[in-house]
Amino acid sequence: MIEIPKFQGSKEQNYELAYKQVAALIQGEQNLIANLSNVSALLNQALDTINWVGFYLYEEETDQLVLGPFQGLPACIRIPNGRGVCGNALKEQKTYIVHDVNAFPGHIACDAASQSEIVIPLSKSGKMIGVLDIDSPITSRFDATDQKWLEKIRDLLIAEIS
């Protein structure tokens, strides 16, 4: 297996490059699973000090998030809407940056190594699609720069969904 090195620039430079690569990867492709798979793989390489990146997809029939494409250790398969960081981000349709997951009430620990988390909701025309979830083994890993660029990447993804 060939190991692809992490990006080597500043955080802004890495996100700018990742954004351009995501745009090129998904341009004209409407298959959601294919796009989410490539984006999770790309973000896994672009971001430093993370241990999990992936998507949970909203299942309307059960009102739950279901594990989708990801990079990292095996994860929780189902998360009820409104539960944990992912479920709250979905329910409130807002980005959550959690500096210390152990201090978040109701946090769902899929990987005990995760110490901080960012969750970006995905929706289009009022319809919930899911969330982008990224975990880190260090506290306070995520900030406003991460939020800005991950929301821009989310917006690229949403634009390709028909």
ZIKA-V533492 format. One record per residue. N is the residue number from 0. RES is the residue in three letters. OMEGA is omega in degrees with one decimal (NA if undefined). Layout:
N/RES/OMEGA + N/RES/OMEGA
This chain:
0/MET/179.9 + 1/ILE/178.4 + 2/GLU/177.5 + 3/ILE/-177.7 + 4/PRO/174.7 + 5/LYS/176.2 + 6/PHE/-172.1 + 7/GLN/-177.7 + 8/GLY/174.6 + 9/SER/179.8 + 10/LYS/179.0 + 11/GLU/-179.8 + 12/GLN/179.6 + 13/ASN/178.9 + 14/TYR/178.4 + 15/GLU/177.6 + 16/LEU/179.0 + 17/ALA/178.9 + 18/TYR/179.5 + 19/LYS/179.4 + 20/GLN/176.8 + 21/VAL/-179.9 + 22/ALA/-179.6 + 23/ALA/-178.1 + 24/LEU/-171.7 + 25/ILE/-177.1 + 26/GLN/177.1 + 27/GLY/179.8 + 28/GLU/-178.0 + 29/GLN/179.9 + 30/ASN/-175.0 + 31/LEU/-176.9 + 32/ILE/178.3 + 33/ALA/-179.4 + 34/ASN/179.4 + 35/LEU/178.3 + 36/SER/-179.7 + 37/ASN/-179.8 + 38/VAL/179.2 + 39/SER/178.2 + 40/ALA/-178.8 + 41/LEU/179.4 + 42/LEU/177.2 + 43/ASN/178.5 + 44/GLN/-174.3 + 45/ALA/-172.2 + 46/LEU/176.7 + 47/ASP/178.3 + 48/THR/170.6 + 49/ILE/178.0 + 50/ASN/177.0 + 51/TRP/174.2 + 52/VAL/179.8 + 53/GLY/-174.7 + 54/PHE/167.3 + 55/TYR/-177.4 + 56/LEU/-177.2 + 57/TYR/176.7 + 58/GLU/-173.6 + 59/GLU/-176.9 + 60/GLU/-178.2 + 61/THR/-175.7 + 62/ASP/-179.2 + 63/GLN/167.9 + 64/LEU/179.3 + 65/VAL/-178.5 + 66/LEU/176.7 + 67/GLY/-179.3 + 68/PRO/-179.0 + 69/PHE/172.9 + 70/GLN/179.6 + 71/GLY/179.6 + 72/LEU/175.8 + 73/PRO/-172.4 + 74/ALA/173.8 + 75/CYS/-176.9 + 76/ILE/-176.9 + 77/ARG/177.3 + 78/ILE/178.9 + 79/PRO/175.9 + 80/ASN/179.4 + 81/GLY/-178.3 + 82/ARG/-179.5 + 83/GLY/-178.7 + 84/VAL/-178.4 + 85/CYS/-179.3 + 86/GLY/177.4 + 87/ASN/177.5 + 88/ALA/177.7 + 89/LEU/-176.2 + 90/LYS/-176.4 + 91/GLU/-178.1 + 92/GLN/176.1 + 93/LYS/179.1 + 94/THR/175.4 + 95/TYR/168.7 + 96/ILE/-178.9 + 97/VAL/-176.8 + 98/HIS/178.4 + 99/ASP/-175.8 + 100/VAL/180.0 + 101/ASN/178.7 + 102/ALA/-178.9 + 103/PHE/-179.6 + 104/PRO/178.0 + 105/GLY/179.2 + 106/HIS/177.4 + 107/ILE/-176.4 + 108/ALA/175.8 + 109/CYS/178.7 + 110/ASP/-177.3 + 111/ALA/179.7 + 112/ALA/-178.2 + 113/SER/-178.6 + 114/GLN/176.9 + 115/SER/-170.1 + 116/GLU/168.8 + 117/ILE/-179.9 + 118/VAL/-177.9 + 119/ILE/178.7 + 120/PRO/176.1 + 121/LEU/174.8 + 122/SER/177.9 + 123/LYS/-180.0 + 124/SER/178.2 + 125/GLY/-179.6 + 126/LYS/179.5 + 127/MET/178.9 + 128/ILE/-179.0 + 129/GLY/179.5 + 130/VAL/167.5 + 131/LEU/-175.9 + 132/ASP/177.0 + 133/ILE/-179.2 + 134/ASP/177.0 + 135/SER/177.0 + 136/PRO/176.5 + 137/ILE/178.4 + 138/THR/176.5 + 139/SER/-179.6 + 140/ARG/-171.1 + 141/PHE/-178.1 + 142/ASP/-177.4 + 143/ALA/177.3 + 144/THR/176.6 + 145/ASP/-178.4 + 146/GLN/-178.3 + 147/LYS/-175.4 + 148/TRP/179.2 + 149/LEU/175.4 + 150/GLU/175.9 + 151/LYS/177.6 + 152/ILE/174.7 + 153/ARG/-179.2 + 154/ASP/174.5 + 155/LEU/179.9 + 156/LEU/-177.5 + 157/ILE/-178.5 + 158/ALA/-178.1 + 159/GLU/-178.5 + 160/ILE/-179.6 + 161/SER/NA
